[in-house]
Amino acid sequence: MVKKANEYIALNINGINDRYKGTYHLTPQLGRLGDPNGFIYFKGQYHMFFQANPYDPGATPTCWGHAVSDDLISWKHLGIVLAPDHDYDCDGCWSGSAIAVGDRLYLVYTGNHDRNGLRVQTQCLAYSDDGVNFVKYANNPLIGADKIPAGTSLVDFRDPYIWKHEDKYYLLVGTMEQGAAKVLLYESYDLFNWTFKNNLLRRTSAGFCWECPSFVSFGDVDLFSCSPVDYPHNGYAFVNYNSCIYALGKIDYSTGVMDAGAFVEIDRGLDFYASQIIYGANDKIILSSWMNSWGRTWVPAELGDGWEGMLCLPRELSLKDGKLYQKPVTGIDAYCKNTITKSASVTEKTTLDGVNGRCVRLKIVADMKSSTYFKISMLSDETYDTYVSYDKTRGLVKLCRKNNKYIVSADERDGSNGTTRFAEYEIKDDKLVMDIFIDKSSIEVFFGDGEMTMSALTYNPETADGIFFESVGETLVTVEKSDIVIG
């Protein structure tokens, strides 16, 4: 089935419409791209595996796609590497992670079996000695119903995340039980024989399944992240029906339990889910995420463009005073060309000469000493736009794509309506500082030093490349604009 899938891609890849296909974001060759999987730095290259369905961009992914990069910006596709061809994964090779042991690369993933109204999910293994061609372990599944603690869901038991600590391997699996969401911790000495250790974390009123768990350590502080379904709204936070969250604390490897603090939303935008966090080159901690969410309109698929799905610009993570900071990976700097700097006093809707484009980076400092409101509209024309605004009086950021050509709808339980997010944010010295990345159909905003981010897809006409500034009162704006050029 892997061969069949890659032959299908080769025969049909020229039929896609790339009008909204990201230039410096990872997108599929054909069909659907979903969660980042098996993200790993291996033999001097970044390997990104991802949920894929080459046959139908509007369908649930069933395969793993594969791409490699030297710098996390320019990607080379290597095709489909896992496909559902055994009874235990006949309805999907679902999300998972990777680990390298010597020269061998191992993938752990969820085998989905969904027949006759009964879904069973198990954890499985595949491996490769060249990092390209993978063989499934003959004794799959590694973790089946016989290794699941009583009361745990067999239906929602997925997305293994693997790492090694001292002489043991550890594996997280996201799941749930009646009245609580939780993540299970397993341990092994050899990658093949696993024993249930404990519930790493378990909480009530915290969504009904913790998908896509990750675990990394910042020295004395550990970070656990996951993507809960239906996490309770809390003011302006956790408004999306599917959230992406983290908690800080410390794991006790002797008990298998993590003492962790409150959950915090990783990205305050509209499209950010199923993140995976790894150690990259020089032990940098790097995050990747699917820039989308379930229950939303998948616009390129509905338009018949032949593809769907994008990963966010990878981010370098750091901790400062107990808070997570996110920065775009430094590799993007090499692709920033034709840089210009413009300054202006803004009191009404204004454009700056040369500041426009659909594939650009904007470094903005907006001095709001004499203003109460500032707004920047992007991918805009006279009719459509997507904007970010800041209300200084209320200390509130707004991200809005309500005025797009193609509207993204959302699940009725989604508090954003698919179009608008707010976030409380305090600026320093009356200056709103933003690092904004625009890529044809996406916008990612890094605020200040990276203490807050907001991400969103946006679908406006192909000719909509305007960038407009507005203010209530006088805002002094300085913009450094760079074209992002790949190749």
TALIN-V263726 format. One record per pair of residues at least 24 apart in sequence whose ideal C-beta (glycine too) atoms are under 8 Angstrom apart, sorted by sequence separation. I is the first residue (numbers start at 1). J is the second residue. If there is no record, write none. Layout:
# TALIN-V263726
[[I J] [I J]]
This chain:
# TALIN-V263726
[[26 50] [28 52] [30 54] [31 55] [32 56] [45 69] [46 70] [89 113] [91 115] [104 128] [105 129] [152 176] [153 177] [180 204] [200 224] [207 231] [223 247] [288 312] [366 390] [368 392] [398 422] [399 423] [29 54] [31 56] [32 57] [45 70] [46 71] [82 107] [86 111] [88 113] [90 115] [104 129] [120 145] [152 177] [177 202] [179 204] [181 206] [206 231] [207 232] [223 248] [224 249] [271 296] [336 361] [397 422] [28 54] [31 57] [32 58] [35 61] [38 64] [44 70] [46 72] [54 80] [87 113] [103 129] [105 131] [151 177] [180 206] [181 207] [206 232] [222 248] [288 314] [396 422] [397 423] [32 59] [34 61] [37 64] [48 75] [82 109] [94 121] [96 123] [107 134] [151 178] [170 197] [181 208] [183 210] [205 232] [221 248] [222 249] [238 265] [287 314] [288 315] [396 423] [397 424] [425 452] [33 61] [52 80] [84 112] [91 119] [143 171] [172 200] [181 209] [182 210] [221 249] [222 250] [237 265] [244 272] [286 314] [287 315] [346 374] [396 424] [397 425] [28 57] [32 61] [62 91] [64 93] [111 140] [181 210] [221 250] [222 251] [244 273] [286 315] [332 361] [395 424] [396 425] [423 452] [62 92] [63 93] [111 141] [143 173] [152 182] [183 213] [220 250] [240 270] [243 273] [244 274] [286 316] [287 317] [395 425] [61 92] [62 93] [93 124] [237 268] [242 273] [244 275] [285 316] [286 317] [395 426] [423 454] [33 65] [49 81] [60 92] [152 184] [176 208] [231 263] [236 268] [284 316] [285 317] [49 82] [61 94] [121 154] [176 209] [240 273] [285 318] [421 454] [88 122] [108 142] [120 154] [121 155] [175 209] [176 210] [224 258] [89 124] [119 154] [120 155] [121 156] [122 157] [149 184] [174 209] [175 210] [390 425] [392 427] [421 456] [29 65] [88 124] [119 155] [121 157] [148 184] [174 210] [207 243] [215 251] [222 258] [224 260] [28 65] [121 158] [123 160] [174 211] [390 427] [174 212] [222 260] [392 430] [147 186] [174 213] [287 326] [173 213] [272 312] [277 317] [26 67] [172 213] [183 224] [225 266] [172 214] [390 432] [51 94] [64 107] [143 186] [172 215] [183 226] [286 329] [51 95] [82 126] [9 54] [64 109] [170 215] [244 289] [439 484] [8 54] [112 158] [201 247] [227 273] [388 434] [399 445] [8 55] [81 128] [110 157] [147 194] [149 196] [181 228] [227 274] [437 484] [29 77] [110 158] [123 171] [147 195] [148 196] [227 275] [388 436] [5 54] [24 73] [26 75] [49 98] [110 159] [147 196] [408 457] [5 55] [24 74] [29 79] [86 136] [110 160] [123 173] [142 192] [149 199] [225 275] [397 447] [47 98] [81 132] [89 140] [109 160] [143 194] [161 212] [200 251] [242 293] [408 459] [81 133] [82 134] [88 140] [108 160] [142 194] [156 208] [159 211] [161 213] [163 215] [174 226] [225 277] [241 293] [242 294] [81 134] [88 141] [139 192] [156 209] [158 211] [159 212] [161 214] [163 216] [240 293] [241 294] [242 295] [406 459] [78 132] [82 136] [86 140] [108 162] [159 213] [161 215] [223 277] [241 295] [404 458] [405 459] [137 192] [388 443] [397 452] [399 454] [401 456] [404 459] [405 460] [42 98] [88 144] [106 162] [153 209] [200 256] [201 257] [401 457] [404 460] [405 461] [40 97] [43 100] [198 255] [199 256] [200 257] [201 258] [206 263] [386 443] [388 445] [397 454] [399 456] [401 458] [5 63] [37 95] [38 96] [39 97] [40 98] [42 100] [47 105] [49 107] [198 256] [199 257] [200 258] [266 324] [374 432] [376 434] [378 436] [37 96] [38 97] [39 98] [40 99] [197 256] [198 257] [201 260] [368 427] [379 438] [405 464] [35 95] [37 97] [38 98] [40 100] [43 103] [264 324] [266 326] [376 436] [378 438] [2 63] [34 95] [37 98] [212 273] [214 275] [216 277] [369 430] [379 440] [1 63] [212 274] [214 276] [215 277] [216 278] [368 430] [42 105] [68 131] [95 158] [96 159] [97 160] [99 162] [108 171] [211 274] [212 275] [214 277] [216 279] [367 430] [368 431] [94 158] [95 159] [96 160] [97 161] [98 162] [99 163] [212 276] [214 278] [367 431] [368 432] [379 443] [40 105] [94 159] [96 161] [97 162] [99 164] [229 294] [366 431] [378 443] [66 132] [125 191] [365 431] [366 432] [388 454] [125 192] [218 285] [365 432] [366 433] [364 432] [365 433] [366 434] [38 107] [187 256] [216 285] [364 433] [9 79] [37 107] [99 169] [364 434] [386 456] [9 80] [38 109] [123 194] [185 256] [248 319] [363 434] [364 435] [37 109] [362 434] [363 435] [364 436] [386 458] [6 79] [362 435] [363 436] [5 79] [6 80] [248 322] [361 435] [362 436] [386 460] [5 80] [361 436] [385 460] [248 324] [361 437] [362 438] [384 460] [2 79] [361 438] [384 461] [2 80] [5 83] [246 324] [360 438] [2 81] [4 83] [359 438] [379 458] [381 460] [385 464] [2 82] [358 438] [359 439] [378 458] [380 460] [381 461] [384 464] [2 83] [357 438] [358 439] [359 440] [379 460] [385 466] [1 83] [358 440] [381 463] [1 84] [2 85] [170 253] [381 464] [385 468] [1 85] [47 131] [380 464] [106 191] [168 253] [379 464] [381 466] [45 131] [379 465] [380 466] [166 253] [379 466] [380 467] [43 131] [165 253] [378 466] [380 468] [42 131] [377 466] [378 467] [101 191] [377 467] [376 467] [377 468] [99 191] [376 468] [377 469] [376 469] [377 470] [223 317] [375 469] [376 470] [374 469] [375 470] [223 319] [374 470] [375 471] [373 470] [374 471] [221 319] [373 471] [374 472] [373 472] [218 318] [371 471] [372 472] [373 473] [216 317] [218 319] [221 322] [223 324] [371 472] [372 473] [374 475] [371 473] [303 406] [370 473] [371 474] [374 477] [358 462] [370 474] [371 475] [332 437] [362 467] [368 473] [370 475] [358 464] [299 406] [328 435] [358 465] [368 475] [369 476] [357 465] [367 475] [297 406] [299 408] [328 437] [356 465] [366 475] [367 476] [297 407] [356 466] [357 467] [366 476] [367 477] [297 408] [356 467] [366 477] [367 478] [296 408] [297 409] [355 467] [365 477] [296 409] [297 410] [364 477] [365 478] [296 410] [364 478] [161 276] [295 410] [296 411] [351 466] [352 467] [364 479] [95 211] [295 411] [328 444] [351 467] [363 479] [364 480] [95 212] [97 214] [293 410] [294 411] [351 468] [352 469] [362 479] [363 480] [295 413] [296 414] [328 446] [350 468] [351 469] [362 480] [363 481] [295 414] [327 446] [349 468] [350 469] [362 481] [326 446] [349 469] [350 470] [361 481] [297 418] [349 470] [360 481] [361 482] [296 418] [327 449] [348 470] [360 482] [327 450] [346 469] [348 471] [360 483] [361 484] [35 159] [313 437] [325 449] [326 450] [346 470] [347 471] [355 479] [357 481] [359 483] [360 484] [325 450] [344 469] [346 471] [352 477] [359 484] [325 451] [347 473] [355 481] [357 483] [359 485] [326 453] [347 474] [352 479] [354 481] [323 451] [346 474] [347 475] [268 397] [270 399] [345 474] [346 475] [269 399] [345 475] [346 476] [268 399] [270 401] [310 441] [313 444] [345 476] [346 477] [310 442] [312 444] [318 450] [344 476] [345 477] [343 476] [344 477] [343 477] [343 478] [342 478] [343 479] [341 478] [342 479] [270 408] [315 453] [341 479] [341 480] [342 481] [340 480] [341 481] [300 441] [339 480] [340 481] [299 441] [339 481] [312 455] [339 482] [338 482] [337 482] [338 483] [270 416] [336 482] [337 483] [310 457] [336 483] [337 484] [338 485] [270 418] [336 484] [337 485] [270 419] [335 484] [270 420] [335 485] [270 421] [291 442] [335 486] [269 421] [332 484] [268 421] [268 423] [299 457] [236 396] [299 459] [291 455] [292 457] [289 455] [291 457] [241 410] [240 410] [241 411] [271 442] [241 413] [241 414] [240 414] [241 415] [239 414] [240 415] [269 444] [239 415] [240 416] [269 445] [35 212] [239 416] [95 274] [97 276] [240 421] [233 415] [239 421] [230 413] [239 422] [272 455] [268 452] [269 453] [270 454] [271 455] [236 421] [268 453] [269 454] [270 455] [271 456] [236 422] [237 423] [267 453] [268 454] [269 455] [270 456] [271 457] [236 423] [266 453] [267 454] [269 456] [270 457] [236 424] [267 455] [235 424] [72 280] [72 286] [46 280] [39 276] [41 278] [35 273] [36 274] [40 278] [41 279] [35 274] [36 275] [37 276] [39 278] [41 280] [51 290] [34 274] [36 276] [41 281] [48 288] [58 298] [35 276] [57 298] [72 314] [57 300] [58 301] [57 301] [58 302] [39 286] [57 305] [39 288] [57 306] [57 307] [58 308] [57 308] [36 288] [57 309] [36 289] [36 290] [35 290] [34 290] [73 329] [33 290] [72 329] [34 292] [71 329] [73 331] [50 309] [72 331] [73 332] [71 331] [50 311] [73 334] [74 335] [73 335] [48 311] [71 334] [25 291] [32 301] [33 307] [31 306] [32 307] [33 308] [34 309] [36 311] [30 306] [31 307] [32 308] [33 309] [30 307] [31 308] [32 309] [33 310] [29 307] [33 311] [20 299] [21 300] [28 307] [20 300] [27 307] [28 308] [28 309] [27 309] [17 300] [27 310] [21 305] [26 310] [27 311] [20 305] [25 310] [26 311] [17 303] [19 305] [21 307] [25 311] [17 304] [18 305] [25 312] [17 305] [22 310] [25 313] [16 305] [17 306] [18 307] [24 313] [16 306] [15 306] [16 307] [12 306] [24 332] [24 335] [24 359] [23 359] [74 486] [73 486] [74 487] [25 439] [24 439] [23 439] [22 439] [23 440] [25 442] [22 440] [21 440] [22 441] [20 440] [21 441] [22 442] [19 440] [20 441] [20 459] [19 462] [24 484] [23 484] [24 486] [23 486]]
